[in-house]
Amino acid sequence: MDIVEAIRSRKSIRGYKSTLVAKETLKEILDIAARAPSSDNAQTWELTVVTGEVLDSIRWGNVELLTSGVVPNPDFALGRLEGVYRRREVELAIQVFPLMGIAREDRDERAQWRQRGFRFFDAPTAIILSADSSLSESRILLYAGLITQNICLAALNYDLGTCIGMQGVMYPDVVRQFTNIPESKRIILSIAIGYLDGDFQANKLESKREPMESINIPPANYPNG
Ligand SMILES: Cc1cc2nc3c(=O)[nH]c(=O)nc-3n(C[C@H](O)[C@H](O)[C@H](O)COP(=O)(O)O)c2cc1C
């Protein structure tokens, strides 16, 4: 797939077919994605593929804590959004809920929707990113972002959809319990991956971006304006 087409067509997929992604396909995607740059070529990311019973155990472990009201304690907290960032967050919800037939005031349906994230959107496979806790946050997060985007783009070449998810790793001890990720690693995020369910309405979502005019390229910096 052409790189521009891949960047333009990538979007978050939140509904999947149960078809398993072949191990060989996943290996190819991760091998390609690991071409991501990192300063000093430190390659600080660590990838753990979870599927089958292990993934189910994490899903339902997450749901149990969430529904019991246990406050999430991610290794990297994103924090609340305010101002223009909060506006964009709300705009996203305003797009998603009608697609899913969820009324704004329906707290129960909204909670169910939230829970999907903690279930890795019921994807057959998820990739967990972690890194050694001896590393600086900058090295962990910047390089994780680069390989994450590569995974999401490379997946498209194999007709696979992805959704990056903080929700899946909001209870990192659940992830640790069912994987071999030790205490000495910080869990960063998850990527749900699988074949997209064409009937799942939220997959039709085209998230918005700010218009190009908001990008600051002063004409004076160019010889011809
Ligand atoms: C670091 C990161 C964490 C995210 N976590 C979640 C999540 O927990 N749940 C979710 O539904 N989407 C999550 N997303 C997906 C974003 O909501 C999505 O990328 C954004 O709305 C833009 O939409 P698009 O991916 O379809 O272009 C996350 C994205 C990133 C980059």
The ligand as an ORCA input file, in Angstrom:
! r2SCAN-3c Opt
* xyz 0 1
  C      -1.903      7.096     22.958
  C      -3.311      6.848     22.476
  C      -4.214      6.256     23.332
  C      -5.511      5.986     22.900
  N      -6.370      5.364     23.751
  C      -7.627      5.090     23.338
  C      -8.519      4.409     24.194
  O      -8.187      4.063     25.328
  N      -9.775      4.150     23.751
  C     -10.185      4.518     22.489
  O     -11.332      4.247     22.140
  N      -9.338      5.148     21.638
  C      -8.079      5.433     22.030
  N      -7.211      6.061     21.179
  C      -7.648      6.373     19.814
  C      -7.957      7.856     19.631
  O      -9.209      8.151     20.208
  C      -7.956      8.152     18.122
  O      -6.674      7.936     17.611
  C      -8.367      9.585     17.815
  O      -9.696      9.814     18.215
  C      -8.246      9.888     16.325
  O      -9.053      8.982     15.600
  P      -8.448      8.013     14.495
  O      -7.438      7.109     15.168
  O      -9.621      7.243     13.975
  O      -7.787      8.847     13.446
  C      -5.915      6.341     21.583
  C      -4.988      6.936     20.722
  C      -3.708      7.189     21.156
  C      -2.723      7.807     20.206
*
